[in-house]
Amino acid sequence: MRWNGVKPNSVTVSSILPACSELKDLKWGKEIHGFAVRHGMVENVFVCSALVSLYAKCLSVREAQAVFDLMPRRDVVSWNGVLTAYFTNKEYEKGLSMFSQMSRDGVKADEATWNAVIGGCMENGRIEEAMEMLRKMQNMGFKPNEITISSILPACAFSESLRMGKEIHCYAFRHWKVGDLTSTTALVYMYAKCGDLNLSRNVFDMMPRKDVVAWNTMIVANAMHGNGKEALFLFEKMLLSKVKPNSVTFTGILSGCSHSRLVEEGLRIFNSMGRDHLVEPDANHYSCVVDIYSRAGRLDEAYEFIQKMPMEPTASAWGALLGACRVYKNVELAKISTKKLFEIEPNNPGNYVSLFNILVTAKLWNEASKIRLFMKERGITKTPGCSWLQVGNRVHTFVVGEKSNVESDKIYNFLDELVEKMKLVGYKPDTEYVLQDIDQEEKAESLCNHSEKLAVAFGMLNLNGQSTIRVFKNLRICGDCHNAIKYMSMVVGVMIVVRDSLRFHHFKNGNCSLEEEAYEEVEEAAPNDETEIQVGRLAGVILSILLCACFMTC
């Protein structure tokens, strides 16, 4: 253009800056900014708005604010740009302050403004604030679009509210908002995270186009549900579709292989990363391989692999080995692992509890007592076990020995009757998972009080015609609870899905989709102060109510 003697004007500059924004080319953007300053274009609202958007996209918040402050007149586009800059840069409070200032200055928020604020709240972990902004957005007459939906769906995944996720999906379907790749991928992840892998797979299969993020999401979904073979199958389909895998792809595949004990397949994938796909393995991939060896009982190979890692082994690597030491009763490697873990994350109670459990199982009482004393001296307390499930619009929470539920008597009576029926078909309480020094009868009774059993029993009493119960737990499921829930699914004839801190277990007809024995957490006693647990799950209740109000009226 300039070679032909045509001088760029403000229209040219405001048109070319968005290209720099999309490319995140800050160097060229600054060159154009300088040109605009030299030629007196910085008072043009379109040029300034484009500059604000450029700096926002490039995470140059201070520059975006400086341009914004010097603008003689600000339109909604410039406000949206600086809002996005703050939220993207994790400066949530400043972003929200700017949003309030925008309203005080009489600038009317548009659809992009609301999406920026809702997305900013979600990116900064402010779930309830995001829901409140969604409500206000609708009260102002704006309807959620594809961007809103893709921003808000993670709230359902976070709160593990399948019902609310379905409400949003129905809204998107009714308003023809399901064709967008980002929102559809968010639906795939939401359904998987909420425990319904079939619906996740259905949405994925209906996608007309799939990018690497969509493929990764489906691979990770199968990995978290313990479907390693399906994750490998999807990887092969992904390659046939000419989609190039990235680091996340391999993390998902390797994780799936570890949970399904696909040792040789996992090692083959790991070795192919750099050779065939030009993806250099990082610490996460190495940790996954440690987990693959460990879950298969090949602890010596896992330890040898850790020692040969080209980078410093992470807590994930040592933690994978420690978890297997509990299962395969290897005290020596457990001590080595915890020594490293105490250095890397000295305040993580899970590592101390795991070592304590291993020592007690090995009847090394003196050493176990020292661990307890060490925890007490350092003020390290075990995270209380907590399980929850949603019935209707309410999230019901259970801790070990729960008595506060209005149906507590009914739950315990039902459990007692159910256990007797389970014993008739072969169930035997595994008292190894009770570490208190009490007699066998008391140990068996103590096992019935575990939070996941109480939650499943409550779900059975409130099926209301449903064929699946979905329970979530903050810790790993213990071995006896895993075995008991298999029998519960067989006796009652329902599908039971339990998500513990690592993965989903699907129980049906007395079988589990994950038949490994990698269980170590033991709920020893109810917490003295349940406030933290109850408040944490209260957020889920509030979230469910807000989502109902937001989408059922649309």
Residue pairs with C-beta under 8 A, 6 or more apart in sequence:
1 8
1 12
2 8
8 16
8 35
9 41
10 36
10 41
10 44
10 46
10 47
11 46
13 32
13 35
13 36
13 41
13 47
13 50
14 44
14 46
14 47
14 49
14 50
16 32
17 29
17 32
17 47
17 50
17 51
17 53
17 54
18 50
18 53
18 54
20 26
20 28
20 29
20 32
20 54
21 29
21 50
21 53
21 54
21 56
21 57
21 58
22 57
24 57
24 58
26 54
26 55
26 58
26 60
29 51
29 54
29 55
29 58
33 51
33 54
33 67
35 41
36 42
36 47
36 51
41 47
42 48
42 67
42 70
43 71
43 72
45 71
45 73
45 74
45 75
45 78
48 67
48 68
48 70
48 71
48 78
49 75
49 77
49 78
49 81
51 64
51 67
52 64
52 67
52 68
52 78
52 81
52 82
52 85
53 77
53 81
53 84
55 61
55 63
55 64
55 67
55 81
55 85
56 64
56 81
56 82
56 84
56 85
56 88
57 84
59 85
59 88
59 89
60 85
61 85
61 86
61 89
61 91
64 81
64 82
64 85
65 82
65 85
68 74
68 78
68 81
68 82
71 78
74 105
74 107
75 107
76 107
76 108
76 109
76 110
76 112
76 113
77 112
79 98
79 102
79 107
79 113
80 110
80 112
80 113
80 116
82 98
83 95
83 98
83 99
83 102
83 113
83 116
83 117
83 120
84 116
84 120
86 92
86 94
86 95
86 98
86 120
87 95
87 116
87 117
87 119
87 120
87 121
87 123
87 124
88 120
88 123
90 123
90 124
92 120
92 121
92 124
92 126
95 117
95 120
96 117
96 120
96 129
99 109
99 113
99 117
102 109
102 113
103 109
109 117
109 140
111 142
111 145
114 133
114 136
114 137
114 140
114 142
114 148
115 145
115 147
115 148
115 151
117 133
118 130
118 133
118 134
118 137
118 148
118 151
118 152
119 147
119 151
121 127
121 129
121 130
121 133
122 130
122 151
122 152
122 154
122 155
127 155
127 158
127 159
127 539
127 543
128 539
128 542
128 543
128 546
130 151
130 152
130 155
131 152
131 155
131 542
131 543
131 546
131 547
131 550
132 546
134 144
134 148
134 152
134 546
134 550
135 546
135 549
135 550
137 144
137 148
138 144
138 550
138 553
138 554
143 175
143 554
144 152
144 171
144 177
144 554
145 177
146 172
146 177
146 179
146 180
146 182
146 183
147 182
147 183
149 168
149 171
149 172
149 177
149 180
149 183
149 186
150 180
150 182
150 183
150 185
150 186
152 168
153 165
153 168
153 183
153 186
153 187
153 189
153 190
154 186
154 189
154 190
155 543
155 547
156 162
156 164
156 165
156 168
156 190
156 194
156 547
157 165
157 189
157 190
157 193
157 194
158 543
159 395
159 539
159 540
159 543
159 544
160 193
160 194
160 195
160 390
160 470
160 472
160 499
160 540
161 194
161 390
161 395
161 540
161 543
161 544
161 547
162 191
162 194
162 195
162 196
162 390
162 470
163 390
163 393
163 544
164 543
164 544
164 547
164 548
164 551
165 187
165 190
165 191
165 194
167 547
167 548
167 551
167 552
168 547
168 551
169 178
169 187
170 551
171 177
171 551
171 554
172 178
172 183
172 187
174 554
175 554
177 183
178 184
178 187
181 207
181 209
181 211
181 214
184 203
184 207
184 214
185 207
185 213
185 214
185 217
187 200
187 203
188 200
188 203
188 204
188 207
188 214
188 217
188 218
188 221
189 200
189 217
189 220
189 221
190 200
191 197
191 199
191 200
191 203
192 200
192 217
192 220
192 221
192 224
192 225
193 221
193 224
194 470
195 470
195 472
195 497
195 499
195 504
196 470
197 221
197 222
197 225
197 227
197 504
200 218
200 221
201 218
201 221
204 210
204 214
204 217
204 218
207 214
210 241
210 243
211 243
212 238
212 243
212 244
212 245
212 246
212 249
215 234
215 238
215 241
215 243
215 245
215 249
216 246
216 248
216 249
216 252
218 234
219 231
219 234
219 235
219 238
219 249
219 252
219 253
219 256
220 248
220 251
220 252
220 255
222 228
222 230
222 231
222 234
222 252
222 256
223 231
223 252
223 253
223 255
223 256
223 259
223 503
224 255
224 503
224 504
225 503
225 504
225 506
225 513
226 256
226 259
226 260
226 503
226 504
226 505
226 506
226 513
226 514
227 256
227 260
227 513
228 256
228 257
228 258
228 259
228 260
228 261
228 262
228 265
229 260
229 262
230 256
231 252
231 253
231 256
231 257
232 253
232 256
232 257
232 262
232 265
232 269
235 245
235 249
235 253
235 269
238 245
238 249
239 245
244 277
245 277
245 279
246 279
247 279
247 282
247 284
247 285
249 279
250 269
250 270
250 273
250 277
250 279
250 281
250 285
251 284
251 285
251 288
253 266
253 269
254 266
254 269
254 270
254 285
254 288
254 289
254 291
254 292
255 288
255 291
256 262
257 263
257 265
257 266
257 269
257 288
257 292
258 266
258 288
258 291
258 292
258 294
258 295
258 320
259 295
259 502
259 503
259 514
259 516
261 295
261 296
261 516
262 292
263 292
263 293
263 296
263 298
266 288
266 289
266 292
267 289
267 292
270 281
270 285
270 288
270 289
273 279
273 280
273 281
273 285
274 280
274 281
282 311
283 309
283 311
283 312
283 313
283 314
283 316
283 317
284 314
284 316
286 305
286 309
286 311
286 313
286 317
287 313
287 314
287 316
287 317
287 320
289 305
290 302
290 305
290 306
290 313
290 316
290 317
290 320
290 321
291 316
291 320
293 299
293 301
293 302
293 305
294 302
294 320
294 321
294 323
294 324
295 320
295 324
295 516
295 518
297 324
297 327
297 328
299 321
299 324
299 325
299 328
299 330
299 333
302 320
302 321
302 324
303 321
303 333
303 336
306 313
306 317
306 318
306 321
309 317
313 340
314 344
315 341
315 344
315 345
315 348
318 337
318 340
318 341
318 344
319 337
319 341
319 350
319 351
321 333
321 337
322 334
322 337
322 338
322 341
322 351
322 354
322 355
323 354
323 518
323 520
324 330
324 518
325 331
325 333
325 334
325 337
325 354
325 358
326 334
326 354
326 357
326 358
326 361
326 520
327 517
327 518
327 519
327 520
329 358
329 361
329 362
331 358
331 359
331 362
331 364
334 354
334 355
334 358
335 355
338 351
338 352
338 354
338 355
341 348
341 351
342 351
345 351
346 378
347 378
347 380
349 375
349 380
349 381
349 382
349 383
350 383
352 371
352 374
352 375
352 380
352 382
353 382
353 521
354 520
355 371
356 368
356 371
356 372
357 435
357 520
357 522
359 365
359 367
359 368
359 371
360 368
360 435
361 432
375 381
375 382
382 524
383 474
383 475
384 399
384 400
384 523
384 526
384 527
384 530
384 532
384 533
385 399
385 400
385 450
385 451
385 473
385 474
385 475
385 521
385 523
386 397
386 398
386 399
386 451
386 473
386 474
386 475
386 533
386 536
386 537
387 397
387 398
387 399
387 451
387 452
387 454
387 455
387 471
387 472
387 473
387 474
388 395
388 396
388 397
388 398
388 455
388 471
388 472
388 473
388 537
388 540
389 395
389 396
389 455
389 458
389 459
389 469
389 470
389 471
389 472
390 396
390 470
390 540
390 544
391 458
391 459
391 462
391 464
393 541
393 544
393 545
393 548
394 541
394 544
395 537
395 540
395 541
395 544
396 405
396 455
396 458
397 533
397 534
397 537
398 405
398 451
398 452
398 454
398 455
398 458
399 451
399 523
399 526
399 527
399 530
399 533
400 449
400 450
400 451
400 523
400 524
400 525
400 526
401 449
401 525
401 526
402 408
402 449
402 451
402 454
402 526
404 530
405 411
405 458
407 458
407 461
410 461
411 454
411 457
411 458
411 461
412 448
414 457
414 460
414 461
415 448
415 453
415 454
415 457
416 448
418 457
418 460
418 488
418 491
418 492
419 427
419 429
419 448
419 484
421 491
422 484
422 487
422 488
422 491
425 487
425 490
425 491
425 510
426 487
427 483
427 484
427 487
429 443
429 444
429 447
429 480
429 484
430 447
430 479
430 480
430 483
431 440
431 443
431 444
431 447
431 480
432 479
432 480
433 447
433 478
433 479
433 480
433 481
433 519
433 522
434 443
434 446
434 447
434 522
435 522
435 524
436 443
436 446
436 524
438 446
447 453
447 480
447 481
447 484
449 523
450 478
450 480
450 481
450 523
451 473
451 523
452 471
452 473
452 477
452 481
452 485
452 498
452 500
453 481
453 484
453 485
453 488
455 471
455 473
456 469
456 471
456 485
456 488
456 496
456 498
457 488
459 469
459 470
459 471
459 496
460 469
460 488
460 492
460 494
463 469
463 494
467 494
467 495
468 494
468 495
468 496
468 497
469 494
469 495
469 496
469 497
470 497
470 498
470 499
471 496
471 497
471 498
471 499
472 498
472 499
473 498
473 499
473 500
473 501
474 501
475 500
475 501
475 521
475 523
476 500
476 501
476 502
476 518
476 519
476 520
476 521
477 485
477 498
477 500
477 505
477 519
477 521
478 519
478 520
478 521
478 522
478 523
479 517
479 519
481 519
482 505
482 512
482 519
485 496
485 498
485 505
485 507
485 512
486 507
486 510
486 511
486 512
487 510
488 496
488 507
489 495
489 496
489 507
489 508
489 509
489 510
489 511
490 509
490 510
493 509
495 506
495 507
495 508
496 506
496 507
496 508
497 504
497 505
497 506
497 507
498 504
498 505
498 507
499 505
501 521
503 514
504 513
505 512
505 513
505 514
506 512
506 513
507 513
527 533
